[in-house]
Amino acid sequence: MKNISFILAFCIVLGVSAQVKKPKEKPVFTEVSNKDIVQSVFPEAAKVEKLNDLWYRVLDGQNKVLGFALSSSNACEEVKGYHAKTPVMIVTNKAFEIKKTALLSYWETKGHVRKLQKKGFFDLWNGKTLSAAKTVKLDAYTGATITAKAVGRNVNFLLKNGIKKLPQN
């Protein structure tokens, strides 16, 4: 009888502990500098010049064009990640090949963004032309699916609309 009581008590404790979940990580505001993103690709960048509602020209100190950048910060207000909007910047060279895709300032959990970074999610578009990047298929990113889908929607918006408004070199 003692064995049965012990086993029963053990099963109850085990069942209760299995149901105790870790508290959810809270979203935090992460401020990302547009300048830092651009200079991570073009360290000699001195100025970013707005061309239209999506495109920016990246210039060095002598006003020589280094490349371009697309931003969804004012265009995709309705695209929400885990907590809030997930604006994206795409940096390209002068031939419009993607050099970097990055989140701009956002409200997401650090863990979700870190998972995507570790899995190379933001690198999926690198080295591709804007047209070729439109064919990138997003896999499921367990634990960060909502964030990944939101970033993907921002990127797809920029690719689709950015091609229509390509700046002149």
C-alpha positions in Angstrom: 0.0 0.0 0.0 2.9 2.4 0.8 4.3 1.6 -2.7 1.1 2.5 -4.4 0.8 5.7 -2.4 4.3 6.6 -3.2 3.9 5.9 -6.9 0.6 7.8 -7.0 2.2 10.8 -5.3 5.2 10.6 -7.7 2.8 10.6 -10.7 0.9 13.6 -9.4 4.1 15.6 -8.9 5.4 14.5 -12.3 2.1 15.5 -14.0 2.0 18.9 -12.3 5.6 19.7 -13.1 5.1 18.8 -16.7 2.2 21.2 -16.9 4.2 24.1 -15.5 5.3 26.2 -18.4 8.2 28.6 -18.6 6.9 32.1 -18.6 6.7 33.6 -22.2 9.5 35.9 -23.1 8.2 39.4 -23.4 8.7 41.5 -26.5 11.1 44.4 -26.1 11.8 47.4 -28.2 15.0 47.1 -30.1 16.2 50.2 -31.8 18.3 49.6 -34.9 20.2 52.3 -36.7 19.6 52.6 -40.4 23.2 54.0 -40.6 24.6 51.0 -38.8 22.9 48.6 -41.2 24.1 50.5 -44.3 27.7 50.9 -42.9 27.8 47.1 -42.1 27.7 46.7 -45.9 29.4 49.9 -47.0 31.8 51.1 -44.2 32.7 54.1 -46.3 29.1 55.3 -46.5 28.8 58.9 -45.5 25.2 59.8 -46.6 21.9 58.2 -47.4 19.7 60.1 -49.8 15.9 59.4 -50.1 14.9 58.9 -53.7 11.2 57.9 -53.4 8.9 56.2 -50.9 11.0 53.0 -50.9 14.4 53.7 -52.3 17.5 55.4 -50.8 20.9 56.1 -52.5 24.0 55.3 -50.5 26.9 57.7 -51.1 30.4 58.0 -49.9 32.1 61.3 -48.7 32.7 62.4 -52.4 29.0 61.7 -53.3 30.0 58.6 -55.3 27.1 56.1 -55.4 28.0 52.9 -53.4 24.7 51.2 -53.6 21.0 51.5 -52.6 18.7 50.6 -49.8 15.0 49.8 -49.7 13.0 50.3 -46.5 9.5 49.1 -45.5 9.3 51.3 -42.4 6.6 53.6 -43.8 5.0 51.1 -46.2 4.0 48.0 -44.3 2.4 49.4 -41.2 -0.2 46.6 -41.2 2.3 43.7 -41.2 2.7 42.6 -37.7 5.2 40.1 -36.2 4.9 38.5 -32.8 4.0 41.8 -31.2 4.1 44.8 -33.6 5.3 45.9 -37.0 8.5 44.4 -38.4 10.0 46.9 -40.8 12.9 45.7 -43.0 15.8 47.2 -44.8 17.3 45.6 -47.9 20.8 46.9 -48.9 21.9 46.3 -52.5 25.0 47.1 -54.6 24.8 49.3 -57.7 23.7 46.2 -59.8 20.8 45.7 -57.3 22.2 42.5 -55.9 21.1 42.1 -52.3 24.0 42.4 -49.8 22.0 42.5 -46.6 18.4 42.1 -45.3 17.9 43.3 -41.7 15.1 44.3 -39.3 14.8 47.9 -38.5 13.7 49.1 -35.1 11.1 46.5 -33.8 9.1 45.1 -30.9 9.8 41.3 -30.9 11.2 38.9 -28.4 15.0 38.7 -28.5 14.8 34.9 -28.6 12.7 34.9 -31.7 15.0 37.2 -33.6 18.1 35.4 -32.4 16.6 32.0 -33.6 16.2 33.5 -37.1 19.7 35.0 -37.1 21.3 31.7 -36.0 19.4 29.8 -38.7 20.6 32.2 -41.4 17.1 33.5 -42.1 18.2 37.0 -42.9 20.8 35.7 -45.3 18.4 33.9 -47.6 18.2 36.7 -50.0 21.9 37.7 -50.0 23.7 37.5 -53.4 20.5 37.5 -55.4 19.1 40.1 -57.7 15.8 41.6 -56.8 14.0 39.4 -59.3 15.7 36.2 -58.2 15.1 37.0 -54.6 11.3 36.9 -55.2 11.6 33.1 -55.7 13.0 32.5 -52.2 10.8 30.1 -50.3 10.5 30.5 -46.6 10.7 27.3 -44.5 8.9 27.0 -41.1 11.0 28.5 -38.3 9.8 26.7 -35.2 9.5 29.1 -32.3 9.7 32.2 -34.6 7.2 31.5 -37.3 5.1 34.7 -36.8 8.2 36.9 -36.9 9.6 35.0 -39.9 6.3 35.3 -41.9 6.1 39.1 -41.1 9.7 39.7 -42.2 9.0 37.6 -45.3 5.9 39.7 -46.1 7.9 43.0 -45.7 10.7 41.6 -48.0 8.2 40.4 -50.6 6.5 43.8 -50.6 9.9 45.6 -51.1 11.0 43.2 -53.9 7.7 43.5 -55.8 7.3 47.3 -55.5 11.0 48.1 -55.5 11.5 46.6 -59.0 8.8 48.9 -60.3 10.6 52.0 -59.0 14.3 51.1 -59.6 16.5 54.2 -59.2 19.0 55.3 -61.8 22.7 54.8 -60.9 
